[in-house]
């Protein structure tokens, strides 16, 4: 049982890493397709690069991936 409890933070960080990589890849693809950074994460959905917006991260005004408000991801 104790091993399972210890695995939760590792699993959570893995999800964070996957979401960050997914969003960063979509951002790179968006720039390659359009020639400019998106104005919001919704642009990535509209362009078909994401099915839905990523919950743990956002895109800031400079186009950088940042933790979403309230997210436990860093």
N, C-alpha and C positions, 0 to 999 in steps of 0.2 A: 504494500500500500504506500509506503513512504517513497518508493521510487516513482510512483505515479504522480505524487504531489510535486516532487522535484522536477518532473518532466514538463509540467505546465508552463513555467516561464520560458523554457527552451522552445516549446511548441508555439507560444505566443510570439516570441522573437522571430521564429521561422516564418510565421504568417506575415509579420511586419516586413521582413526582408523581401518576401515574395511580392507583397503589395507595392512596396517602394520600387522594386525592379520593374514590375509591370507598368507602373505609372511612368517611370523614367523612359522605358522603351517606347511607350505610346507618345510621350513628348518628343523624343528623337524622331519618330516616324512622322509626327505632325509637322515638325520643322522641315523635314526632308520633302514632304509633300507640298506644303504651302509656302515655304520660304520664310516663315515668321513664327514666333512663339504664340501659343494660344492665349487668349485673354482669360480663359477659365478652363477648368476641368471639363465642363459641359461641352466645350468645343471638341474635345477628344471623343466624346460619345457621339456627337453630331457627325463627326468625320468617319465614324465606324471603327475607331481604333480601340475603344473600350465599349463593353456592353452597358455598363453602369459606372457611375463615379466610384472611385476607390474610397472606402470609408475611413481608413486610418491616416490618409495623407491628402493634402491639397496642393494646388499649384498657386504660388504666390504671384504678385504683380510682375516679377522679373522672369517668370517662367520656371522658377526653381521648385523642386519637390520639398514640401515642409509638412511636419506633423499636423494633422487636423486638430482643431480645438477639442479637448477632452480625450484625445487619443493617448494610449499608453505607449505608442511607438515613438521612437526617437530618430 
